[in-house]
Amino acid sequence: MPNLGPTELFIVLIIVVLLFGVGRVSRIGGELGSAVANFRKGLQEGAKGKTEEADQPESA
């Protein structure tokens, strides 16, 4: 994968803004941020649940 420098990223950003508009790009960014936050929260809760399950003795 080629490295993208600041110039290339700036050009891509301009193209995205031209295609979707500033309002839509802003909304997409907010939705993406909340999705990542929810994903991380789910990972932490899943890991927490596994450690709690491992701490409980097995009843047979």
mmJSON file of the N, C-alpha and C atoms, coordinates in Angstrom:
{"data_MODEL":{"atom_site":{
"group_PDB":["ATOM","ATOM","ATOM","ATOM","ATOM","ATOM","ATOM","ATOM","ATOM","ATOM","ATOM","ATOM","ATOM","ATOM","ATOM","ATOM","ATOM","ATOM","ATOM","ATOM","ATOM","ATOM","ATOM","ATOM","ATOM","ATOM","ATOM","ATOM","ATOM","ATOM","ATOM","ATOM","ATOM","ATOM","ATOM","ATOM","ATOM","ATOM","ATOM","ATOM","ATOM","ATOM","ATOM","ATOM","ATOM","ATOM","ATOM","ATOM","ATOM","ATOM","ATOM","ATOM","ATOM","ATOM","ATOM","ATOM","ATOM","ATOM","ATOM","ATOM","ATOM","ATOM","ATOM","ATOM","ATOM","ATOM","ATOM","ATOM","ATOM","ATOM","ATOM","ATOM","ATOM","ATOM","ATOM","ATOM","ATOM","ATOM","ATOM","ATOM","ATOM","ATOM","ATOM","ATOM","ATOM","ATOM","ATOM","ATOM","ATOM","ATOM","ATOM","ATOM","ATOM","ATOM","ATOM","ATOM","ATOM","ATOM","ATOM","ATOM","ATOM","ATOM","ATOM","ATOM","ATOM","ATOM","ATOM","ATOM","ATOM","ATOM","ATOM","ATOM","ATOM","ATOM","ATOM","ATOM","ATOM","ATOM","ATOM","ATOM","ATOM","ATOM","ATOM","ATOM","ATOM","ATOM","ATOM","ATOM","ATOM","ATOM","ATOM","ATOM","ATOM","ATOM","ATOM","ATOM","ATOM","ATOM","ATOM","ATOM","ATOM","ATOM","ATOM","ATOM","ATOM","ATOM","ATOM","ATOM","ATOM","ATOM","ATOM","ATOM","ATOM","ATOM","ATOM","ATOM","ATOM","ATOM","ATOM","ATOM","ATOM","ATOM","ATOM","ATOM","ATOM","ATOM","ATOM","ATOM","ATOM","ATOM","ATOM","ATOM","ATOM","ATOM","ATOM","ATOM","ATOM","ATOM","ATOM","ATOM"],
"id":[1,2,3,4,5,6,7,8,9,10,11,12,13,14,15,16,17,18,19,20,21,22,23,24,25,26,27,28,29,30,31,32,33,34,35,36,37,38,39,40,41,42,43,44,45,46,47,48,49,50,51,52,53,54,55,56,57,58,59,60,61,62,63,64,65,66,67,68,69,70,71,72,73,74,75,76,77,78,79,80,81,82,83,84,85,86,87,88,89,90,91,92,93,94,95,96,97,98,99,100,101,102,103,104,105,106,107,108,109,110,111,112,113,114,115,116,117,118,119,120,121,122,123,124,125,126,127,128,129,130,131,132,133,134,135,136,137,138,139,140,141,142,143,144,145,146,147,148,149,150,151,152,153,154,155,156,157,158,159,160,161,162,163,164,165,166,167,168,169,170,171,172,173,174,175,176,177,178,179,180],
"type_symbol":["N","C","C","N","C","C","N","C","C","N","C","C","N","C","C","N","C","C","N","C","C","N","C","C","N","C","C","N","C","C","N","C","C","N","C","C","N","C","C","N","C","C","N","C","C","N","C","C","N","C","C","N","C","C","N","C","C","N","C","C","N","C","C","N","C","C","N","C","C","N","C","C","N","C","C","N","C","C","N","C","C","N","C","C","N","C","C","N","C","C","N","C","C","N","C","C","N","C","C","N","C","C","N","C","C","N","C","C","N","C","C","N","C","C","N","C","C","N","C","C","N","C","C","N","C","C","N","C","C","N","C","C","N","C","C","N","C","C","N","C","C","N","C","C","N","C","C","N","C","C","N","C","C","N","C","C","N","C","C","N","C","C","N","C","C","N","C","C","N","C","C","N","C","C","N","C","C","N","C","C"],
"label_atom_id":["N","CA","C","N","CA","C","N","CA","C","N","CA","C","N","CA","C","N","CA","C","N","CA","C","N","CA","C","N","CA","C","N","CA","C","N","CA","C","N","CA","C","N","CA","C","N","CA","C","N","CA","C","N","CA","C","N","CA","C","N","CA","C","N","CA","C","N","CA","C","N","CA","C","N","CA","C","N","CA","C","N","CA","C","N","CA","C","N","CA","C","N","CA","C","N","CA","C","N","CA","C","N","CA","C","N","CA","C","N","CA","C","N","CA","C","N","CA","C","N","CA","C","N","CA","C","N","CA","C","N","CA","C","N","CA","C","N","CA","C","N","CA","C","N","CA","C","N","CA","C","N","CA","C","N","CA","C","N","CA","C","N","CA","C","N","CA","C","N","CA","C","N","CA","C","N","CA","C","N","CA","C","N","CA","C","N","CA","C","N","CA","C","N","CA","C","N","CA","C","N","CA","C","N","CA","C","N","CA","C"],
"label_alt_id":[null,null,null,null,null,null,null,null,null,null,null,null,null,null,null,null,null,null,null,null,null,null,null,null,null,null,null,null,null,null,null,null,null,null,null,null,null,null,null,null,null,null,null,null,null,null,null,null,null,null,null,null,null,null,null,null,null,null,null,null,null,null,null,null,null,null,null,null,null,null,null,null,null,null,null,null,null,null,null,null,null,null,null,null,null,null,null,null,null,null,null,null,null,null,null,null,null,null,null,null,null,null,null,null,null,null,null,null,null,null,null,null,null,null,null,null,null,null,null,null,null,null,null,null,null,null,null,null,null,null,null,null,null,null,null,null,null,null,null,null,null,null,null,null,null,null,null,null,null,null,null,null,null,null,null,null,null,null,null,null,null,null,null,null,null,null,null,null,null,null,null,null,null,null,null,null,null,null,null,null],
"label_comp_id":["MET","MET","MET","PRO","PRO","PRO","ASN","ASN","ASN","LEU","LEU","LEU","GLY","GLY","GLY","PRO","PRO","PRO","THR","THR","THR","GLU","GLU","GLU","LEU","LEU","LEU","PHE","PHE","PHE","ILE","ILE","ILE","VAL","VAL","VAL","LEU","LEU","LEU","ILE","ILE","ILE","ILE","ILE","ILE","VAL","VAL","VAL","VAL","VAL","VAL","LEU","LEU","LEU","LEU","LEU","LEU","PHE","PHE","PHE","GLY","GLY","GLY","VAL","VAL","VAL","GLY","GLY","GLY","ARG","ARG","ARG","VAL","VAL","VAL","SER","SER","SER","ARG","ARG","ARG","ILE","ILE","ILE","GLY","GLY","GLY","GLY","GLY","GLY","GLU","GLU","GLU","LEU","LEU","LEU","GLY","GLY","GLY","SER","SER","SER","ALA","ALA","ALA","VAL","VAL","VAL","ALA","ALA","ALA","ASN","ASN","ASN","PHE","PHE","PHE","ARG","ARG","ARG","LYS","LYS","LYS","GLY","GLY","GLY","LEU","LEU","LEU","GLN","GLN","GLN","GLU","GLU","GLU","GLY","GLY","GLY","ALA","ALA","ALA","LYS","LYS","LYS","GLY","GLY","GLY","LYS","LYS","LYS","THR","THR","THR","GLU","GLU","GLU","GLU","GLU","GLU","ALA","ALA","ALA","ASP","ASP","ASP","GLN","GLN","GLN","PRO","PRO","PRO","GLU","GLU","GLU","SER","SER","SER","ALA","ALA","ALA"],
"label_asym_id":["A","A","A","A","A","A","A","A","A","A","A","A","A","A","A","A","A","A","A","A","A","A","A","A","A","A","A","A","A","A","A","A","A","A","A","A","A","A","A","A","A","A","A","A","A","A","A","A","A","A","A","A","A","A","A","A","A","A","A","A","A","A","A","A","A","A","A","A","A","A","A","A","A","A","A","A","A","A","A","A","A","A","A","A","A","A","A","A","A","A","A","A","A","A","A","A","A","A","A","A","A","A","A","A","A","A","A","A","A","A","A","A","A","A","A","A","A","A","A","A","A","A","A","A","A","A","A","A","A","A","A","A","A","A","A","A","A","A","A","A","A","A","A","A","A","A","A","A","A","A","A","A","A","A","A","A","A","A","A","A","A","A","A","A","A","A","A","A","A","A","A","A","A","A","A","A","A","A","A","A"],
"label_entity_id":["1","1","1","1","1","1","1","1","1","1","1","1","1","1","1","1","1","1","1","1","1","1","1","1","1","1","1","1","1","1","1","1","1","1","1","1","1","1","1","1","1","1","1","1","1","1","1","1","1","1","1","1","1","1","1","1","1","1","1","1","1","1","1","1","1","1","1","1","1","1","1","1","1","1","1","1","1","1","1","1","1","1","1","1","1","1","1","1","1","1","1","1","1","1","1","1","1","1","1","1","1","1","1","1","1","1","1","1","1","1","1","1","1","1","1","1","1","1","1","1","1","1","1","1","1","1","1","1","1","1","1","1","1","1","1","1","1","1","1","1","1","1","1","1","1","1","1","1","1","1","1","1","1","1","1","1","1","1","1","1","1","1","1","1","1","1","1","1","1","1","1","1","1","1","1","1","1","1","1","1"],
"label_seq_id":[1,1,1,2,2,2,3,3,3,4,4,4,5,5,5,6,6,6,7,7,7,8,8,8,9,9,9,10,10,10,11,11,11,12,12,12,13,13,13,14,14,14,15,15,15,16,16,16,17,17,17,18,18,18,19,19,19,20,20,20,21,21,21,22,22,22,23,23,23,24,24,24,25,25,25,26,26,26,27,27,27,28,28,28,29,29,29,30,30,30,31,31,31,32,32,32,33,33,33,34,34,34,35,35,35,36,36,36,37,37,37,38,38,38,39,39,39,40,40,40,41,41,41,42,42,42,43,43,43,44,44,44,45,45,45,46,46,46,47,47,47,48,48,48,49,49,49,50,50,50,51,51,51,52,52,52,53,53,53,54,54,54,55,55,55,56,56,56,57,57,57,58,58,58,59,59,59,60,60,60],
"pdbx_PDB_ins_code":[null,null,null,null,null,null,null,null,null,null,null,null,null,null,null,null,null,null,null,null,null,null,null,null,null,null,null,null,null,null,null,null,null,null,null,null,null,null,null,null,null,null,null,null,null,null,null,null,null,null,null,null,null,null,null,null,null,null,null,null,null,null,null,null,null,null,null,null,null,null,null,null,null,null,null,null,null,null,null,null,null,null,null,null,null,null,null,null,null,null,null,null,null,null,null,null,null,null,null,null,null,null,null,null,null,null,null,null,null,null,null,null,null,null,null,null,null,null,null,null,null,null,null,null,null,null,null,null,null,null,null,null,null,null,null,null,null,null,null,null,null,null,null,null,null,null,null,null,null,null,null,null,null,null,null,null,null,null,null,null,null,null,null,null,null,null,null,null,null,null,null,null,null,null,null,null,null,null,null,null],
"Cartn_x":[0.853,0.0,0.895,0.644,1.49,1.212,2.254,2.11,1.425,0.47,-0.217,0.358,0.817,1.34,0.243,0.592,-0.416,-1.081,-0.344,-0.916,-1.989,-1.695,-2.671,-3.921,-3.735,-4.883,-5.741,-5.101,-5.821,-6.651,-6.084,-6.801,-8.003,-7.82,-8.921,-10.022,-9.64,-10.615,-11.417,-10.768,-11.458,-12.447,-12.037,-12.923,-14.151,-13.941,-15.06,-16.023,-15.492,-16.354,-17.129,-16.484,-17.181,-18.283,-18.04,-19.037,-20.226,-19.971,-21.036,-21.513,-20.713,-21.075,-20.6,-20.429,-19.858,-20.772,-22.065,-22.999,-23.028,-23.057,-23.096,-21.799,-20.656,-19.368,-19.285,-19.788,-19.795,-20.649,-21.813,-22.708,-22.089,-21.466,-20.81,-19.681,-18.918,-17.839,-18.361,-19.44,-20.034,-20.552,-21.214,-21.738,-20.603,-19.541,-18.398,-17.744,-17.63,-17.051,-17.875,-19.202,-20.046,-20.019,-19.911,-19.825,-18.54,-17.435,-16.169,-16.234,-16.841,-16.975,-17.833,-18.936,-19.782,-19.068,-18.274,-17.51,-16.499,-15.784,-14.813,-15.502,-16.654,-17.408,-17.838,-18.279,-18.667,-17.499,-16.334,-15.151,-14.78,-14.841,-14.509,-15.508,-16.797,-17.812,-17.662,-17.305,-17.092,-15.903,-14.829,-13.656,-13.956,-14.733,-15.106,-15.956,-16.883,-17.744,-16.954,-15.957,-15.14,-14.325,-13.785,-13.005,-13.912,-15.14,-16.081,-16.49,-16.656,-16.995,-15.849,-14.62,-13.46,-13.287,-13.711,-13.566,-14.596,-15.728,-16.777,-16.429,-16.639,-16.366,-17.428,-17.011,-17.936,-18.805,-20.077,-20.991,-21.394,-21.022,-21.3,-22.163],
"Cartn_y":[-1.176,0.0,1.234,2.132,3.338,4.265,4.968,5.946,7.196,7.711,8.934,10.085,11.087,12.266,13.269,14.379,15.387,15.983,16.114,16.675,15.761,14.454,13.512,13.451,13.455,13.438,14.691,15.828,17.078,17.021,16.478,16.36,15.427,14.31,13.375,14.049,14.8,15.511,16.509,17.243,18.205,17.486,16.36,15.605,15.102,14.589,14.093,15.223,16.383,17.528,17.978,17.983,18.371,17.379,16.097,15.086,15.088,15.185,15.01,16.305,17.339,18.586,18.601,19.79,19.947,19.355,19.599,19.1,17.592,16.959,15.488,14.898,15.476,14.976,15.112,16.213,16.42,15.364,15.09,14.088,12.693,12.373,11.074,10.936,12.0,11.967,11.725,12.387,12.187,10.773,10.247,8.883,7.868,8.115,7.211,7.232,8.41,8.527,7.8,7.942,7.247,5.737,5.302,3.869,3.276,3.983,3.505,3.456,4.474,4.495,3.327,3.047,1.917,0.585,0.48,-0.739,-0.978,0.066,-0.067,-0.429,0.177,-0.117,-1.586,-2.074,-3.474,-4.413,-4.058,-4.884,-4.936,-3.789,-3.752,-4.555,-4.445,-5.203,-6.697,-7.071,-8.483,-9.055,-8.293,-8.744,-8.818,-7.867,-7.851,-9.07,-9.415,-10.58,-11.873,-11.988,-13.201,-13.354,-12.251,-12.362,-12.694,-12.176,-12.514,-13.979,-14.506,-15.91,-16.796,-16.383,-17.164,-17.16,-16.101,-16.007,-16.859,-17.149,-17.914,-19.411,-20.087,-21.541,-22.284,-23.391,-24.184,-25.022,-25.063,-25.908,-27.093,-28.284,-29.487,-30.463],
"Cartn_z":[0.0,0.0,0.0,-0.904,-0.963,0.212,0.607,1.68,1.147,1.896,1.512,2.325,1.628,2.295,2.562,3.194,3.514,2.27,1.195,-0.032,-0.604,-0.65,-1.18,-0.303,1.024,1.932,1.774,1.583,1.375,0.089,-0.959,-2.234,-2.078,-1.39,-1.166,-0.347,0.674,1.496,0.668,-0.203,-1.067,-1.989,-2.551,-3.447,-2.682,-1.459,-0.656,-0.327,0.052,0.371,-0.867,-2.013,-3.24,-3.607,-3.373,-3.722,-2.774,-1.477,-0.497,0.137,0.143,0.803,2.245,2.789,4.124,5.196,5.098,6.108,6.172,5.022,4.963,5.488,5.143,5.619,7.137,7.669,9.11,9.802,9.251,9.839,9.767,8.644,8.495,9.517,9.736,10.719,12.119,12.475,13.795,13.98,12.952,13.021,13.103,12.371,12.415,13.792,14.381,15.718,16.764,16.71,17.684,17.449,16.201,15.913,16.481,16.336,16.89,18.412,19.029,20.487,20.971,20.291,20.665,20.469,19.428,19.164,20.278,20.677,21.77,23.074,23.332,24.543,24.546,23.415,23.303,23.519,22.994,23.211,24.688,25.356,26.781,27.594,27.282,28.009,27.745,26.526,26.21,26.964,27.034,27.765,29.258,29.752,31.173,31.497,30.628,30.833,30.847,29.989,29.948,31.219,31.761,32.986,34.164,34.161,35.236,35.159,33.94,33.777,34.238,33.982,34.376,35.899,36.577,38.027,38.759,38.129,38.808,38.789,39.918,39.938,39.119,38.536,37.737,38.655,38.353,39.139,38.281,38.744,37.952,38.699],
"occupancy":[1.0,1.0,1.0,1.0,1.0,1.0,1.0,1.0,1.0,1.0,1.0,1.0,1.0,1.0,1.0,1.0,1.0,1.0,1.0,1.0,1.0,1.0,1.0,1.0,1.0,1.0,1.0,1.0,1.0,1.0,1.0,1.0,1.0,1.0,1.0,1.0,1.0,1.0,1.0,1.0,1.0,1.0,1.0,1.0,1.0,1.0,1.0,1.0,1.0,1.0,1.0,1.0,1.0,1.0,1.0,1.0,1.0,1.0,1.0,1.0,1.0,1.0,1.0,1.0,1.0,1.0,1.0,1.0,1.0,1.0,1.0,1.0,1.0,1.0,1.0,1.0,1.0,1.0,1.0,1.0,1.0,1.0,1.0,1.0,1.0,1.0,1.0,1.0,1.0,1.0,1.0,1.0,1.0,1.0,1.0,1.0,1.0,1.0,1.0,1.0,1.0,1.0,1.0,1.0,1.0,1.0,1.0,1.0,1.0,1.0,1.0,1.0,1.0,1.0,1.0,1.0,1.0,1.0,1.0,1.0,1.0,1.0,1.0,1.0,1.0,1.0,1.0,1.0,1.0,1.0,1.0,1.0,1.0,1.0,1.0,1.0,1.0,1.0,1.0,1.0,1.0,1.0,1.0,1.0,1.0,1.0,1.0,1.0,1.0,1.0,1.0,1.0,1.0,1.0,1.0,1.0,1.0,1.0,1.0,1.0,1.0,1.0,1.0,1.0,1.0,1.0,1.0,1.0,1.0,1.0,1.0,1.0,1.0,1.0,1.0,1.0,1.0,1.0,1.0,1.0],
"B_iso_or_equiv":[0.0,0.0,0.0,0.0,0.0,0.0,0.0,0.0,0.0,0.0,0.0,0.0,0.0,0.0,0.0,0.0,0.0,0.0,0.0,0.0,0.0,0.0,0.0,0.0,0.0,0.0,0.0,0.0,0.0,0.0,0.0,0.0,0.0,0.0,0.0,0.0,0.0,0.0,0.0,0.0,0.0,0.0,0.0,0.0,0.0,0.0,0.0,0.0,0.0,0.0,0.0,0.0,0.0,0.0,0.0,0.0,0.0,0.0,0.0,0.0,0.0,0.0,0.0,0.0,0.0,0.0,0.0,0.0,0.0,0.0,0.0,0.0,0.0,0.0,0.0,0.0,0.0,0.0,0.0,0.0,0.0,0.0,0.0,0.0,0.0,0.0,0.0,0.0,0.0,0.0,0.0,0.0,0.0,0.0,0.0,0.0,0.0,0.0,0.0,0.0,0.0,0.0,0.0,0.0,0.0,0.0,0.0,0.0,0.0,0.0,0.0,0.0,0.0,0.0,0.0,0.0,0.0,0.0,0.0,0.0,0.0,0.0,0.0,0.0,0.0,0.0,0.0,0.0,0.0,0.0,0.0,0.0,0.0,0.0,0.0,0.0,0.0,0.0,0.0,0.0,0.0,0.0,0.0,0.0,0.0,0.0,0.0,0.0,0.0,0.0,0.0,0.0,0.0,0.0,0.0,0.0,0.0,0.0,0.0,0.0,0.0,0.0,0.0,0.0,0.0,0.0,0.0,0.0,0.0,0.0,0.0,0.0,0.0,0.0,0.0,0.0,0.0,0.0,0.0,0.0],
"pdbx_formal_charge":[null,null,null,null,null,null,null,null,null,null,null,null,null,null,null,null,null,null,null,null,null,null,null,null,null,null,null,null,null,null,null,null,null,null,null,null,null,null,null,null,null,null,null,null,null,null,null,null,null,null,null,null,null,null,null,null,null,null,null,null,null,null,null,null,null,null,null,null,null,null,null,null,null,null,null,null,null,null,null,null,null,null,null,null,null,null,null,null,null,null,null,null,null,null,null,null,null,null,null,null,null,null,null,null,null,null,null,null,null,null,null,null,null,null,null,null,null,null,null,null,null,null,null,null,null,null,null,null,null,null,null,null,null,null,null,null,null,null,null,null,null,null,null,null,null,null,null,null,null,null,null,null,null,null,null,null,null,null,null,null,null,null,null,null,null,null,null,null,null,null,null,null,null,null,null,null,null,null,null,null],
"auth_seq_id":[1,1,1,2,2,2,3,3,3,4,4,4,5,5,5,6,6,6,7,7,7,8,8,8,9,9,9,10,10,10,11,11,11,12,12,12,13,13,13,14,14,14,15,15,15,16,16,16,17,17,17,18,18,18,19,19,19,20,20,20,21,21,21,22,22,22,23,23,23,24,24,24,25,25,25,26,26,26,27,27,27,28,28,28,29,29,29,30,30,30,31,31,31,32,32,32,33,33,33,34,34,34,35,35,35,36,36,36,37,37,37,38,38,38,39,39,39,40,40,40,41,41,41,42,42,42,43,43,43,44,44,44,45,45,45,46,46,46,47,47,47,48,48,48,49,49,49,50,50,50,51,51,51,52,52,52,53,53,53,54,54,54,55,55,55,56,56,56,57,57,57,58,58,58,59,59,59,60,60,60],
"auth_comp_id":["MET","MET","MET","PRO","PRO","PRO","ASN","ASN","ASN","LEU","LEU","LEU","GLY","GLY","GLY","PRO","PRO","PRO","THR","THR","THR","GLU","GLU","GLU","LEU","LEU","LEU","PHE","PHE","PHE","ILE","ILE","ILE","VAL","VAL","VAL","LEU","LEU","LEU","ILE","ILE","ILE","ILE","ILE","ILE","VAL","VAL","VAL","VAL","VAL","VAL","LEU","LEU","LEU","LEU","LEU","LEU","PHE","PHE","PHE","GLY","GLY","GLY","VAL","VAL","VAL","GLY","GLY","GLY","ARG","ARG","ARG","VAL","VAL","VAL","SER","SER","SER","ARG","ARG","ARG","ILE","ILE","ILE","GLY","GLY","GLY","GLY","GLY","GLY","GLU","GLU","GLU","LEU","LEU","LEU","GLY","GLY","GLY","SER","SER","SER","ALA","ALA","ALA","VAL","VAL","VAL","ALA","ALA","ALA","ASN","ASN","ASN","PHE","PHE","PHE","ARG","ARG","ARG","LYS","LYS","LYS","GLY","GLY","GLY","LEU","LEU","LEU","GLN","GLN","GLN","GLU","GLU","GLU","GLY","GLY","GLY","ALA","ALA","ALA","LYS","LYS","LYS","GLY","GLY","GLY","LYS","LYS","LYS","THR","THR","THR","GLU","GLU","GLU","GLU","GLU","GLU","ALA","ALA","ALA","ASP","ASP","ASP","GLN","GLN","GLN","PRO","PRO","PRO","GLU","GLU","GLU","SER","SER","SER","ALA","ALA","ALA"],
"auth_asym_id":["A","A","A","A","A","A","A","A","A","A","A","A","A","A","A","A","A","A","A","A","A","A","A","A","A","A","A","A","A","A","A","A","A","A","A","A","A","A","A","A","A","A","A","A","A","A","A","A","A","A","A","A","A","A","A","A","A","A","A","A","A","A","A","A","A","A","A","A","A","A","A","A","A","A","A","A","A","A","A","A","A","A","A","A","A","A","A","A","A","A","A","A","A","A","A","A","A","A","A","A","A","A","A","A","A","A","A","A","A","A","A","A","A","A","A","A","A","A","A","A","A","A","A","A","A","A","A","A","A","A","A","A","A","A","A","A","A","A","A","A","A","A","A","A","A","A","A","A","A","A","A","A","A","A","A","A","A","A","A","A","A","A","A","A","A","A","A","A","A","A","A","A","A","A","A","A","A","A","A","A"],
"auth_atom_id":["N","CA","C","N","CA","C","N","CA","C","N","CA","C","N","CA","C","N","CA","C","N","CA","C","N","CA","C","N","CA","C","N","CA","C","N","CA","C","N","CA","C","N","CA","C","N","CA","C","N","CA","C","N","CA","C","N","CA","C","N","CA","C","N","CA","C","N","CA","C","N","CA","C","N","CA","C","N","CA","C","N","CA","C","N","CA","C","N","CA","C","N","CA","C","N","CA","C","N","CA","C","N","CA","C","N","CA","C","N","CA","C","N","CA","C","N","CA","C","N","CA","C","N","CA","C","N","CA","C","N","CA","C","N","CA","C","N","CA","C","N","CA","C","N","CA","C","N","CA","C","N","CA","C","N","CA","C","N","CA","C","N","CA","C","N","CA","C","N","CA","C","N","CA","C","N","CA","C","N","CA","C","N","CA","C","N","CA","C","N","CA","C","N","CA","C","N","CA","C","N","CA","C","N","CA","C","N","CA","C"],
"pdbx_PDB_model_num":[1,1,1,1,1,1,1,1,1,1,1,1,1,1,1,1,1,1,1,1,1,1,1,1,1,1,1,1,1,1,1,1,1,1,1,1,1,1,1,1,1,1,1,1,1,1,1,1,1,1,1,1,1,1,1,1,1,1,1,1,1,1,1,1,1,1,1,1,1,1,1,1,1,1,1,1,1,1,1,1,1,1,1,1,1,1,1,1,1,1,1,1,1,1,1,1,1,1,1,1,1,1,1,1,1,1,1,1,1,1,1,1,1,1,1,1,1,1,1,1,1,1,1,1,1,1,1,1,1,1,1,1,1,1,1,1,1,1,1,1,1,1,1,1,1,1,1,1,1,1,1,1,1,1,1,1,1,1,1,1,1,1,1,1,1,1,1,1,1,1,1,1,1,1,1,1,1,1,1,1]
}}}
